[in-house]
Amino acid sequence: MIWRWFFALSAVPLLFATGTAPAKNVATRVDATDAVRPAQVLVMLRLPPLHLRGGATYSGSYGDAASQAARRRIANGIARKYGMRVAESWPMPLLGVDCLALDLPPGLSVDGAIALLSRDKAVLWAQPVQTYEGRGAPATSDPLYLAQPSASAWRLSTLHSYATGRGVRVAVIDSKIELTHPDLAGQFSVDADFVGGRVPLAERHGTGVAGVIAAKADNGIGVAGVAPAARLMALRACWESTSGTRPTLCSTLSLAKAIEYAIDHDAQIINLSLSGPPDPLLDKLIDVALTRGISVVAAYDGAALKGGFPASKPGVIAVTDESLPAWPATVYGAPGRDIPTTEPGGKWYIVNGSSYAAAHVAGLIALARERRSGARMRIALKPNGRIIDACATLVSTSPSCDCECAIRRAQQARGKS
């Protein structure tokens, strides 16, 4: 039972060419492949109580050799009992579970395996390994700044005179980002891979999303990100398919690993420019993030039931391309059409889709968090619609005091405090 999470990505290249932490591969198997492999299910086992564990911090393994061996025996015993094989085991202490990916034997369906495993007293729950795609598509002082819709619609240069997202930690859970791109180099605090396998080349979707959020400003090239002083966490949980349309895919397990990593490493914002079916494991992890005050931003999929998951989840900030004719009252509209952004190879290109609308909002929240640390996030809207008013999200505007006026007053008030 394979589902897809859709990244809204379209892109047409622009004819421009031009220190981060070392890459960390924290996965143990290759998910990024279109090759045929055995059907799988995910199985959650309860972790031993905290006082029985060798360590409670996040990692790919925990405890001493004896406890790890005991966990392997339990996992292998469950797999053998049903004729399955343990493909991967990953502890998730934030949820108090050990997550197993089990390969199914020929002839056993995913639904049949879940029914079998769900009756086992050792199993908390079993679920499909679901697949997700990005919600984006290539479209037919910074040279491209004036081409950015946010430059005029959001008055980006005015916003940057007030806030740049300095020091705010934004987890970009996506495909492989080109960390050495001239508009992105130095913007990252973390580079971690939850897909595994060979070290991949940089991929378009993740690189483009990162550029919208935090491309350098005033460096004389390319574009300016919404939050150019934010610190990005490049968390690869997705990969480019080898199909002709090059969709960007993710799995339940790779996303779960990345989300838990982001939570455990103090991300303040998690950007999920993707959409797919509801998923119990991801749902529980997002609940943990929201409980800890992390802003979770997701792309809305107009073709999916309720806009797709995680955009449909209460508490998640769901965002769509504001140029669409209509969308639900629970969804915010942001720039998502004809967006210039970063492309692998030190280039730039034009993209469309709610993936990039979501990235705009992740950047805007970074600006707000810089100025209102710990405050409840409030997104202001323009009159008669659900389109975001970026300036009013940061400062109090009025008919008699526009964005420039409100920013100036806020700066003066800050100087007096």
C-alpha positions, -999 to 999 in steps of 0.1 A, spaced: 0 0 0 21 29 -13 8 65 -11 24 96 -25 32 129 -9 32 156 -35 57 184 -37 43 213 -58 73 219 -80 77 234 -114 108 251 -127 123 268 -157 160 275 -155 174 311 -155 206 314 -175 228 325 -146 258 306 -134 281 315 -110 310 268 57 287 244 66 289 214 89 301 182 71 274 160 57 262 134 83 247 102 70 225 89 98 205 63 79 213 26 74 197 17 42 188 30 8 153 44 4 161 67 -26 155 42 -54 129 34 -79 140 -2 -80 115 -29 -71 120 -41 -35 99 -61 -11 67 -46 3 72 -32 38 53 -23 69 63 -2 99 59 -17 133 61 2 166 74 -15 197 74 1 231 109 12 242 120 0 277 113 24 306 137 53 308 155 40 339 163 8 320 178 25 290 215 33 286 207 68 272 176 88 264 189 113 239 182 110 202 206 88 182 205 60 157 211 36 186 211 38 223 221 17 254 249 -7 258 257 -36 235 237 -60 256 205 -39 255 209 -33 217 213 -71 212 182 -77 233 162 -53 211 175 -70 180 164 -104 193 129 -91 200 127 -75 166 140 -106 148 117 -128 168 86 -108 157 98 -108 121 104 -146 121 71 -153 137 53 -139 106 79 -149 80 92 -113 76 126 -98 77 139 -67 97 151 -42 71 158 -14 96 153 -6 132 152 30 145 145 41 181 123 72 186 126 81 223 104 112 218 75 88 213 88 60 235 88 36 206 112 14 186 103 17 149 109 -14 127 107 -16 89 98 -52 80 101 -67 46 71 -89 38 73 -123 22 59 -129 -13 21 -134 -12 15 -114 20 -2 -81 14 5 -49 33 -31 -49 47 -28 -86 56 5 -80 74 -9 -50 94 -39 -71 105 -15 -99 117 9 -76 135 -18 -55 151 -31 -86 170 4 -92 185 6 -80 221 42 -69 216 32 -44 189 19 -10 197 7 -4 162 15 -13 126 11 9 95 20 12 58 53 28 47 37 57 28 54 77 1 51 115 -3 58 140 -30 66 177 -30 39 203 -39 59 222 -65 65 223 -102 93 240 -129 76 270 -145 79 283 -179 223 449 -47 205 409 -59 199 409 -96 167 389 -94 153 407 -64 129 428 -84 116 396 -101 106 382 -67 68 386 -60 77 390 -23 98 421 -31 67 441 -39 38 422 -23 56 417 10 78 448 8 107 426 16 134 452 18 113 472 43 108 440 64 145 434 64 151 468 79 133 455 109 141 418 110 161 392 90 154 361 111 188 363 127 196 331 146 162 315 142 166 278 135 145 265 105 145 228 97 141 223 60 129 187 56 132 181 19 155 166 -8 193 172 -9 202 209 -8 232 224 -25 250 238 5 278 253 -16 254 273 -38 268 309 -39 234 322 -26 232 296 2 268 289 14 272 296 51 235 296 58 234 261 74 240 249 109 232 212 102 234 188 72 219 154 79 208 126 56 179 103 66 176 86 33 209 69 31 228 51 4 254 68 -17 260 105 -12 236 121 -36 240 151 -58 222 182 -49 185 181 -58 162 209 -71 133 209 -48 152 211 -15 176 236 -30 148 258 -43 128 257 -10 160 266 10 166 296 -13 131 310 -8 135 308 30 171 320 35 191 329 4 217 356 12 206 392 8 227 421 -5 255 398 -18 253 411 -54 239 378 -69 207 359 -73 178 364 -50 172 374 -14 155 349 10 126 360 32 148 354 63 184 357 51 199 356 85 181 325 97 201 293 104 189 264 82 190 228 92 193 208 60 175 175 68 173 153 37 143 130 40 133 131 3 149 122 -30 144 128 -67 128 99 -86 143 87 -119 109 91 -137 107 116 -165 88 142 -145 114 140 -117 90 141 -88 105 144 -53 96 116 -30 97 109 7 87 80 29 70 78 63 103 65 80 126 91 64 103 119 74 98 106 109 136 104 114 140 140 102 111 154 122 124 137 154 159 150 147 145 186 142 126 184 175 155 170 194 179 196 180 158 226 189 144 236 156 120 266 161 103 261 127 98 230 106 91 234 69 73 205 52 68 215 16 50 183 9 17 165 11 2 131 14 -21 108 33 -27 109 71 0 89 90 -2 79 127 36 80 133 41 114 116 9 127 133 23 119 168 57 135 161 41 167 148 20 167 180 52 167 200 66 195 179 35 216 184 35 209 221 70 222 223 61 255 206 77 247 172 59 263 143 52 236 116 45 249 81 31 226 54 21 229 17 -16 226 9 -26 202 -19 -59 213 -35 -63 180 -52 -61 159 -20 -88 152 6 -89 181 31 -57 195 14 -36 165 23 -15 158 54 1 174 73 -16 206 60 -49 192 73 -37 187 108 -49 212 134 -21 234 146 -1 231 114 2 263 93 -12 253 59 -2 274 30 -11 276 -7 -3 296 -37 -22 329 -34 -29 331 -71 -53 302 -69 -90 311 -72 -101 298 -38 -90 278 -8 -104 269 26 -106 294 54 -81 274 74 -54 278 47 -32 309 42 -22 323 8 14 334 0 35 340 -31 38 307 -50 39 316 -87 68 327 -109 92 326 -79 130 329 -87 151 308 -64 183 287 -62 190 257 -84 218 231 -81 249 240 -100 251 275 -87 222 286 -108 187 301 -104 154 292 -119 117 300 -117 93 278 -97 56 275 -90 35 258 -63 25 256 -27 59 242 -18 73 276 -23 44 294 -8 50 274 24 87 283 23 77 320 22 57 316 53 84 296 71 107 326 64 81 351 76 77 332 108 115 333 113 113 372 110 85 372 136 103 349 159 134 371 159 114 400 172 88 382 193 108 353 208 85 329 227 54 348 218 24 331 203 26 332 165 0 355 149 -4 357 111 -22 388 99 -44 387 68 -53 413 41 -89 425 42 -115 403 25 -95 372 20 -69 347 33 -39 363 17 -11 370 43 -3 406 51 35 401 58 41 436 73 11 434 96 23 400 108 54 417 121 42 451 133 8 469 139 -3 487 108 -34 509 102 -50 529 74 -31 560 86 2 542 92 14 519 63 42 493 64 71 518 63 55 540 90 47 510 112 82 496 109 97 530 116 76 533 148 85 498 159 122 506 155 118 538 174 100 520 202 127 493 203 154 520 205 137 536 236 132 503 254 
